[in-house]
Amino acid sequence: MMVISLVACTQGEAPQTNGDVEAPATDGADGEGKMHIGIVTGTVSQGEDELRGAEAMIEKYGDADQGGMIKHVTYPDNFMQEAETTIAQIVGLADDPDMKVIVVNQAVPGTSAAFHEIRERRPDIILLANSSQEDTAMIEEAADLVVDPDNINRGYLMVLAAKKMGAKTFVHISFPRHMSIELLSLRRNIIEEACKDLGLTFVQETAPDPMSDVGIPGAQQFILEKMPAWVEKYGKDTAFFATNDAQTEPLLKKVAELGAIFVEPDLPSPIMGYPGAFGIELKEEAGDWEAILKKVEETVVEKGGAHRMGTWAYSYGYTATQALAEYGKNVVEGTMEKDNLEDVLKAFSEFTPGAEWNGSLYLDQVSGNEIKNHVMVYQDTYVFGEGYLGNTSVEVPEKYRNLK
């Protein structure tokens, strides 16, 4: 397995913005015309980190509607029922003759179809997908680059982290739609196998899908109501993990109240669930990840979560939006290359000073081949009141890479 570990050495800027920043137009690699970069994210309720990352890039390069570079649109919260709207939002970016790069984060169902339509009309546009919720072969065929959290290695490393944090049981909470996604299903199987190998009890619990009739409020309420019974049943030395971002906040709230364990969110970030669960105001710290981590850590420790709750020091969703937009820009300008793992990781490290990343190419489970345009990345786990666990330097047993 090709593995690269990078430590960032440059300071990235990531402030929030209200979108009214003017910036000069940026020429493409040939020096002719403007370069516009389209960024597609969910709304605040479905993917705040990804959206804030888009705002940060508008702050850096300006809004395309005001002479800058970045054009940001969102897909519907209920994207499963509004697939046509989702596809239209993505495809609509290609109507701009200056559009050179399109980033979709998260790549929800409909992204592949949109990319194929764009490819027919505008083969010159670089298409980048992050955290895809579609069949891996389908999104790999449609996109120039697919990036995912390394759910292969994380499946093992989250269990290892849980054990280091004192867990005796690991509860995996999900629903059928997520378990139909190849990487999420594979990670679940790896978690179960890692629990056997590391001496933890594995438990699978099912929660309502936020895309179902109950919606996000109903799915969140379910977690709030079920957690007391789960903690009583499995004990306080239980690590709880949910595959859905919207369910992270209520899960964190109850983990803190009941004294259980939480390793990290599905898409890790110190602002994924923690501010809402603990009532933390981060307006003044917006975009300053070191300040955000410090404030969240102080509150979590004060509430009794020291050594029992963790995350990544930098938001994965936020960073992925920035890194892929920057990577696409650099490819257009000729300073980075497509299908280059090291360049992808350099783009990620630019926005995460001091954080260590590991990355590898995705291994296709059918062919046994590494996929050049599908990159898996992960950051070290940060435990509040303790610091980094050093998981990026852990050698994950080869057996987990070959699990089905």
C-alpha positions in Angstrom: 0.0 0.0 0.0 1.3 3.4 -0.9 1.2 5.5 2.2 2.4 9.1 2.6 2.5 11.0 5.9 2.7 14.8 5.6 3.0 17.4 8.3 1.7 20.8 7.3 4.2 23.6 7.5 2.2 26.5 6.1 -0.5 28.6 7.8 -3.9 28.3 6.0 -6.5 31.0 6.3 -10.1 29.9 6.8 -12.3 32.7 8.1 -16.1 32.8 7.6 -17.4 35.3 5.2 -20.7 36.9 4.3 -19.8 36.5 0.6 -19.5 40.1 -0.3 -15.7 40.1 -0.8 -14.5 41.4 -4.2 -11.5 39.9 -5.7 -9.7 40.3 -9.1 -10.4 37.8 -11.8 -7.9 35.0 -12.0 -6.6 33.9 -15.4 -6.4 30.2 -16.4 -3.3 28.3 -17.2 -3.2 29.7 -20.7 -3.5 33.2 -19.5 -6.7 33.8 -21.4 -10.0 34.4 -19.7 -11.1 34.0 -16.1 -11.0 30.8 -14.0 -14.1 30.1 -12.0 -14.4 27.2 -9.5 -17.8 25.8 -8.6 -18.3 24.4 -5.1 -21.4 22.4 -4.3 -22.3 21.6 -0.6 -25.2 20.8 1.6 -26.9 23.4 3.7 -26.0 24.2 7.3 -28.4 21.6 8.6 -26.9 18.7 6.5 -23.2 19.7 6.2 -22.2 23.0 7.9 -18.5 22.2 7.8 -18.5 21.8 4.0 -20.5 25.0 3.5 -18.2 27.0 5.8 -15.2 25.7 3.8 -16.8 27.2 0.7 -17.3 30.5 2.5 -13.6 30.5 3.4 -12.6 30.0 -0.2 -14.9 32.9 -1.2 -13.0 34.9 1.4 -9.7 33.9 -0.1 -10.5 34.2 -3.9 -13.7 36.2 -4.1 -17.2 35.5 -5.2 -17.5 34.8 -9.0 -20.6 36.9 -9.2 -18.6 39.9 -8.0 -15.5 39.5 -10.1 -13.8 36.8 -8.1 -13.3 33.0 -8.6 -15.7 31.0 -6.4 -19.3 30.1 -7.3 -21.0 28.3 -4.4 -24.4 26.5 -4.6 -26.2 24.1 -2.3 -28.2 21.0 -2.9 -31.5 20.3 -1.1 -31.6 18.9 2.4 -33.9 16.1 1.2 -31.6 15.3 -1.7 -32.9 11.7 -1.9 -36.4 12.9 -2.9 -35.1 15.9 -4.9 -32.6 14.2 -7.1 -33.5 16.3 -10.2 -32.9 19.5 -8.2 -29.5 18.2 -7.0 -28.4 17.3 -10.5 -29.6 20.6 -11.9 -27.7 22.6 -9.2 -24.4 20.8 -10.1 -24.9 20.8 -13.9 -26.0 24.5 -13.8 -22.4 25.5 -12.9 -21.2 24.3 -16.3 -23.3 27.0 -18.0 -20.6 29.4 -17.0 -18.0 29.5 -19.8 -15.3 30.4 -17.3 -16.0 27.4 -15.1 -12.8 25.3 -14.9 -13.3 23.2 -11.8 -16.4 21.8 -9.9 -16.1 20.4 -6.4 -19.0 18.5 -4.8 -18.7 17.9 -1.1 -20.5 15.7 0.0 -21.0 13.9 -3.3 -24.6 12.8 -2.6 -26.7 10.6 -5.0 -27.0 12.3 -8.3 -23.4 13.5 -8.5 -22.3 10.9 -11.0 -25.3 11.6 -13.3 -24.5 15.3 -13.1 -20.8 14.7 -13.8 -21.7 12.6 -16.9 -23.9 15.4 -18.2 -21.2 18.0 -17.6 -18.6 15.8 -19.3 -20.7 15.5 -22.4 -21.0 19.3 -22.7 -17.8 20.6 -21.1 -15.0 18.0 -21.1 -12.6 20.7 -20.1 -14.0 21.0 -16.6 -12.1 19.2 -13.8 -14.7 17.3 -11.7 -13.8 16.5 -8.0 -16.0 14.5 -5.6 -15.6 14.2 -1.8 -17.2 11.8 0.6 -19.3 10.1 -2.1 -22.5 8.3 -1.2 -22.7 6.5 -4.5 -21.3 3.2 -5.8 -17.5 3.6 -5.9 -17.0 2.3 -9.4 -19.7 4.7 -10.7 -18.3 7.8 -9.1 -14.7 6.9 -10.0 -15.8 6.6 -13.6 -17.5 9.9 -13.6 -15.0 12.1 -11.6 -11.5 13.1 -12.3 -10.8 12.6 -8.6 -12.7 11.0 -5.7 -11.5 11.7 -2.1 -12.9 9.9 1.0 -12.0 9.7 4.6 -10.0 6.5 4.9 -12.7 4.3 6.2 -10.6 1.2 5.7 -7.9 2.2 8.1 -10.3 4.2 10.3 -12.4 1.1 10.9 -9.5 -0.4 12.8 -8.0 2.8 14.2 -11.3 4.0 15.8 -11.6 0.8 17.7 -8.0 1.0 18.7 -8.6 4.6 19.9 -11.7 3.5 21.8 -9.7 0.9 23.6 -7.0 3.5 24.5 -9.9 5.6 25.9 -11.1 2.8 28.1 -13.9 1.3 26.0 -15.1 -2.2 26.5 -17.9 -2.1 24.0 -18.3 -0.3 20.6 -21.8 0.6 19.4 -22.2 1.3 15.7 -25.4 3.3 14.9 -26.6 3.5 11.3 -29.5 2.7 8.9 -30.0 0.7 5.7 -29.4 3.6 3.2 -25.9 4.2 4.7 -25.2 0.5 4.9 -25.8 0.2 1.2 -22.9 2.6 0.6 -19.9 0.3 -0.1 -17.2 2.2 2.0 -19.6 2.7 5.0 -20.6 -1.0 4.9 -17.0 -2.1 4.6 -15.9 0.1 7.5 -18.7 -1.4 9.6 -17.4 -4.9 8.9 -13.8 -3.8 9.7 -15.0 -2.3 13.0 -16.6 -5.6 14.0 -13.5 -7.6 13.1 -11.3 -5.1 14.9 -13.4 -5.4 18.0 -12.9 -9.2 18.0 -9.1 -8.7 17.6 -8.7 -6.0 20.2 -11.1 -7.5 22.8 -14.1 -5.2 22.6 -17.7 -6.2 22.2 -19.3 -5.0 18.9 -23.0 -3.9 18.8 -25.0 -2.8 15.8 -27.9 -0.5 16.5 -30.3 0.9 14.0 -31.6 4.5 14.0 -34.1 6.3 11.6 -32.8 7.7 8.4 -33.0 11.5 8.4 -34.1 11.2 4.8 -37.1 9.2 5.8 -40.5 10.5 6.8 -39.4 11.4 10.3 -36.8 13.9 8.9 -33.8 15.3 10.7 -35.7 16.3 13.8 -37.2 12.9 14.3 -33.9 11.1 13.7 -32.2 13.4 16.3 -35.0 12.9 18.8 -34.6 9.1 18.5 -31.0 9.3 19.6 -31.9 11.5 22.5 -34.5 9.1 23.7 -32.6 5.9 23.1 -29.2 6.8 24.6 -30.1 6.4 28.3 -31.3 2.8 27.6 -28.3 2.0 25.5 -25.8 3.3 28.2 -27.7 1.4 30.9 -27.6 -1.8 28.7 -24.0 -1.6 27.5 -22.3 0.4 30.3 -20.5 3.7 30.5 -17.3 2.2 29.1 -19.0 2.1 25.7 -17.9 4.0 22.6 -20.8 5.2 20.5 -20.4 6.0 16.8 -23.1 7.2 14.3 -22.7 7.3 10.6 -24.9 10.4 10.1 -23.8 13.9 10.8 -27.2 15.2 11.8 -27.3 12.6 14.6 -23.9 13.5 16.0 -25.0 16.5 18.1 -27.7 14.6 20.1 -25.3 11.6 20.5 -22.6 13.9 21.9 -25.0 15.6 24.2 -26.1 12.3 25.7 -22.6 10.8 25.8 -21.5 13.8 27.9 -24.5 13.6 30.2 -24.3 9.8 30.7 -20.5 9.5 31.0 -20.0 7.3 27.9 -17.2 7.5 25.3 -17.1 9.1 21.9 -14.0 8.7 19.7 -14.8 11.0 16.7 -17.6 11.9 14.3 -18.1 10.2 11.0 -16.7 13.3 9.3 -14.5 14.5 12.1 -14.4 18.1 13.2 -14.3 20.0 16.5 -17.4 21.9 15.3 -19.2 18.7 14.2 -21.8 18.4 17.0 -19.8 19.8 19.8 -20.9 23.4 19.7 -24.6 22.5 19.8 -24.2 19.7 22.3 -22.3 21.8 24.7 -23.7 25.3 24.0 -20.3 26.7 22.7 -20.3 30.0 20.9 -17.6 30.2 18.3 -18.4 33.3 16.4 -15.3 35.1 17.4 -13.1 32.1 16.7 -14.7 31.3 13.3 -12.0 30.0 10.9 -9.3 29.9 13.5 -9.0 26.1 14.1 -6.5 26.3 16.8 -8.7 28.7 18.8 -11.8 26.6 18.1 -10.1 23.4 19.3 -8.9 25.1 22.5 -12.3 26.5 23.3 -14.1 23.3 22.6 -11.6 21.3 24.6 -11.9 23.7 27.6 -15.7 23.2 27.6 -15.6 19.5 27.1 -13.1 19.0 29.9 -15.1 21.3 32.2 -18.2 19.1 31.5 -16.3 15.9 32.5 -15.4 14.6 29.0 -11.6 14.6 29.4 -10.1 11.4 28.0 -13.6 10.2 27.0 -14.3 12.4 23.9 -12.3 13.1 20.8 -12.3 14.4 17.2 -9.9 15.6 14.5 -8.1 18.9 15.2 -9.2 20.3 11.8 -12.6 19.7 10.3 -12.5 17.1 7.5 -15.5 18.5 5.6 -14.2 22.1 5.9 -10.7 21.2 4.9 -11.8 18.9 2.0 -13.8 21.8 0.4 -10.8 24.1 0.6 -8.2 21.5 -0.4 -10.1 20.2 -3.4 -10.8 23.7 -4.7 -7.1 24.6 -4.3 -6.0 21.3 -5.9 -8.3 21.9 -8.9 -7.0 25.4 -9.3 -3.4 24.2 -9.2 -4.1 21.5 -11.8 -5.6 24.1 -14.1 -2.6 26.3 -13.6 -0.2 23.4 -14.1 1.5 23.5 -10.7 -0.1 20.1 -9.6 -1.0 17.0 -11.5 -4.0 14.8 -11.8 -3.8 11.3 -10.3 -1.0 12.4 -8.0 -1.5 11.3 -4.4 1.3 13.5 -3.1 -0.2 16.6 -4.6 -3.6 15.8 -3.1 -2.1 15.5 0.3 -0.1 18.7 -0.1 -3.4 20.5 -0.8 -4.9 19.1 2.4 -1.9 19.9 4.5 -1.8 23.5 3.3 -5.0 24.2 5.3 -4.1 22.2 8.4 -0.9 23.5 10.0 0.6 21.1 12.5 -1.8 18.2 11.7 -0.5 14.9 10.4 -2.3 13.1 7.5 -1.9 9.7 6.0 -3.2 8.8 2.6 -3.4 5.8 0.2 -5.1 4.8 -3.0 -8.4 3.0 -2.8 -8.1 -0.8 -3.3 -10.9 -2.1 -5.5 -12.4 -5.1 -3.7 -13.3 -6.9 -6.9 -10.2 -6.5 -9.1 -7.7 -6.1 -6.3 -6.2 -3.1 -8.1 -5.5 0.3 -6.7 -7.6 3.1 -8.2 -5.4 6.0 -9.3 -8.2 8.6 -9.1 -9.6 7.5 -5.7 -7.7 8.7 -2.7 -8.3 7.8 1.0 -7.1 10.2 3.7 -7.2 10.4 7.5 -5.9 12.7 10.3 -4.8 11.7 13.7 -7.4 11.4 16.5 -7.3 14.2 19.1 -8.7 13.3 22.5 -9.8 16.3 24.7 -7.7 16.6 27.8 -5.0 14.3 26.4 -4.0 15.3 22.9 -3.1 13.3 19.8 -3.2 9.6 20.1 -0.5 9.0 17.4 -2.8 6.8 15.2 -1.3 8.1 12.0 1.9 6.3 12.8 0.1 3.0 13.7 0.6 0.2 11.1 -2.8 -1.2 10.4 -2.7 -5.0 9.9 -2.9 -5.9 6.2 -5.9 -8.3 6.8 -8.2 -5.3 7.2 -7.4 -4.0 3.7 -8.6 -7.3 2.2 -11.9 -7.7 4.2 -15.1 -7.8 2.2 
